[in-house]
Amino acid sequence: MNIVIAGGHGQIALRLARLLSARGDAVLSLIRNPEQVDDVRETGAGPVIADLEYLAPDDLVDQLTGADAVVFAAGAGPGSGAERKDTVDRGASALMADAAERAGVRRFVQISSMGAGRPPSGGDETWAAYINAKTAAEDDLRARGLDWVILRPGRLTDDPGTGRVTLAEPEVGRGDVTRDDVAAVIAALLSEPKVNRTTLEVVNGDVPIDEAIANLT
Ligand SMILES: NC(=O)c1ccc[n+]([C@@H]2O[C@H](COP(=O)([O-])OP(=O)(O)OC[C@H]3O[C@@H](n4cnc5c(N)ncnc54)[C@H](OP(=O)(O)O)[C@@H]3O)[C@@H](O)[C@H]2O)c1
């Protein structure tokens, strides 16, 4: 498969690019910082410079044409304020979905967050902006005719992957999940077109990832 990853230097994105490249998929990773080119190349992916806060959908059509799927793995990240939650977590996802439609790419996997889909509770103003941006990005994607999957991970950790998850439609309940396992779930979702137009939550659990995906079909 040909896969385009938006936010290609993200911690999940780099893991995903390694997994996909290792199984023979061709990966293009969109990054905004040229200093990250070597890190991306080490995963086996091809880096493309694209700042998703400053492009229009048509600017991305050439890069996306011929791809089998787009994965939205970008995020404004810790330390960013409310404005960038909107321009990246919502705006860049909508931009990629729009570009995917124009390029004829039907499959779109969006990394969202547990907590999205309802009014933010607890946390400060920035947390509320983050949850609202993720919710708006999800709503934007659901309104499109794409073959989308929204994946809401629990709290991300850098522990080694376990290969075992709880993966289901909301709500699975709060919990941690390793970035390794989120990347492995996305790789498996990309190979299973029958899991389509659905919102999933994932935390670490007892079920092997392939079995968890098979249980959804
Ligand atoms: N932390 C958690 O516990 C948690 C829980 C659930 C879901 N999530 C979500 O999961 C997703 C992936 O997590 P992660 O840890 O892999 O994220 P991450 O390491 O913060 O990666 C996000 C990537 O997005 C890129 N990005 C930011 N602005 C961009 C722009 N304008 N154009 C292009 N790329 C841009 C960043 O690039 P730069 O290096 O250039 O900034 C970075 O590489 C995020 O959306 C996050 O919100 C997080």
The ligand as an SDF file (V2000), in Angstrom:
LIG
                    3D

 48 52  0  0  0  0  0  0  0  0999 V2000
   -0.3360   12.6470   24.9250 N   0  0  0  0  0  0  0  0  0  0  0  0
   -1.3830   11.8570   25.1050 C   0  0  0  0  0  0  0  0  0  0  0  0
   -1.5250   11.2060   26.1670 O   0  0  0  0  0  0  0  0  0  0  0  0
   -2.4050   11.7070   24.0040 C   0  0  0  0  0  0  0  0  0  0  0  0
   -3.5280   10.9290   24.2390 C   0  0  0  0  0  0  0  0  0  0  0  0
   -4.4280   10.7060   23.2040 C   0  0  0  0  0  0  0  0  0  0  0  0
   -4.2140   11.2600   21.9560 C   0  0  0  0  0  0  0  0  0  0  0  0
   -3.1320   12.0590   21.7450 N   0  0  0  0  0  0  0  0  0  0  0  0
   -2.9460   12.5940   20.3790 C   0  0  0  0  0  0  0  0  0  0  0  0
   -2.2520   11.6380   19.5990 O   0  0  0  0  0  0  0  0  0  0  0  0
   -1.6320   12.2790   18.4890 C   0  0  0  0  0  0  0  0  0  0  0  0
   -0.2370   11.7530   18.2710 C   0  0  0  0  0  0  0  0  0  0  0  0
    0.4800   11.7770   19.4910 O   0  0  0  0  0  0  0  0  0  0  0  0
    2.0940   11.8320   19.4870 P   0  0  0  0  0  0  0  0  0  0  0  0
    2.5320   11.6820   20.8800 O   0  0  0  0  0  0  0  0  0  0  0  0
    2.6050   10.9450   18.4090 O   0  0  0  0  0  0  0  0  0  0  0  0
    2.2490   13.3590   19.0220 O   0  0  0  0  0  0  0  0  0  0  0  0
    3.5730   14.2460   18.8260 P   0  0  0  0  0  0  0  0  0  0  0  0
    4.7900   13.4340   19.0840 O   0  0  0  0  0  0  0  0  0  0  0  0
    3.3520   15.5060   19.5880 O   0  0  0  0  0  0  0  0  0  0  0  0
    3.5330   14.5250   17.2570 O   0  0  0  0  0  0  0  0  0  0  0  0
    2.7540   15.4970   16.6670 C   0  0  0  0  0  0  0  0  0  0  0  0
    3.4380   15.8910   15.3780 C   0  0  0  0  0  0  0  0  0  0  0  0
    2.6220   16.8710   14.7070 O   0  0  0  0  0  0  0  0  0  0  0  0
    3.5200   17.7370   14.0510 C   0  0  0  0  0  0  0  0  0  0  0  0
    2.9630   19.0340   13.7040 N   0  0  0  0  0  0  0  0  0  0  0  0
    2.5850   20.0330   14.5390 C   0  0  0  0  0  0  0  0  0  0  0  0
    2.2100   21.1040   13.8320 N   0  0  0  0  0  0  0  0  0  0  0  0
    2.3730   20.7810   12.5090 C   0  0  0  0  0  0  0  0  0  0  0  0
    2.1690   21.4790   11.2990 C   0  0  0  0  0  0  0  0  0  0  0  0
    1.7250   22.7370   11.2940 N   0  0  0  0  0  0  0  0  0  0  0  0
    2.4510   20.8550   10.1330 N   0  0  0  0  0  0  0  0  0  0  0  0
    2.9240   19.5890   10.1220 C   0  0  0  0  0  0  0  0  0  0  0  0
    3.1280   18.8570   11.2500 N   0  0  0  0  0  0  0  0  0  0  0  0
    2.8600   19.4610   12.4270 C   0  0  0  0  0  0  0  0  0  0  0  0
    4.6540   17.9240   15.0320 C   0  0  0  0  0  0  0  0  0  0  0  0
    5.7880   18.3910   14.3360 O   0  0  0  0  0  0  0  0  0  0  0  0
    6.8670   19.4070   14.9660 P   0  0  0  0  0  0  0  0  0  0  0  0
    7.9800   18.5560   15.4760 O   0  0  0  0  0  0  0  0  0  0  0  0
    7.2650   20.2320   13.7860 O   0  0  0  0  0  0  0  0  0  0  0  0
    6.1560   20.1930   16.0510 O   0  0  0  0  0  0  0  0  0  0  0  0
    4.8180   16.5070   15.5680 C   0  0  0  0  0  0  0  0  0  0  0  0
    5.7640   15.7830   14.8270 O   0  0  0  0  0  0  0  0  0  0  0  0
   -1.7040   13.7700   18.7660 C   0  0  0  0  0  0  0  0  0  0  0  0
   -2.7220   14.3410   17.9760 O   0  0  0  0  0  0  0  0  0  0  0  0
   -2.1030   13.8360   20.2380 C   0  0  0  0  0  0  0  0  0  0  0  0
   -2.8710   14.9770   20.5190 O   0  0  0  0  0  0  0  0  0  0  0  0
   -2.2250   12.2820   22.7380 C   0  0  0  0  0  0  0  0  0  0  0  0
  1  2  1  0
  2  3  2  0
  2  4  1  0
  4  5  1  0
  4 48  2  0
  5  6  2  0
  6  7  1  0
  7  8  2  0
  8  9  1  0
  8 48  1  0
  9 10  1  0
  9 46  1  0
 10 11  1  0
 11 12  1  0
 11 44  1  0
 12 13  1  0
 13 14  1  0
 14 15  2  0
 14 16  1  0
 14 17  1  0
 17 18  1  0
 18 19  2  0
 18 20  1  0
 18 21  1  0
 21 22  1  0
 22 23  1  0
 23 24  1  0
 23 42  1  0
 24 25  1  0
 25 26  1  0
 25 36  1  0
 26 27  1  0
 26 35  1  0
 27 28  2  0
 28 29  1  0
 29 30  1  0
 29 35  2  0
 30 31  1  0
 30 32  2  0
 32 33  1  0
 33 34  2  0
 34 35  1  0
 36 37  1  0
 36 42  1  0
 37 38  1  0
 38 39  2  0
 38 40  1  0
 38 41  1  0
 42 43  1  0
 44 45  1  0
 44 46  1  0
 46 47  1  0
M  CHG  2   8   1  16  -1
M  END
$$$$
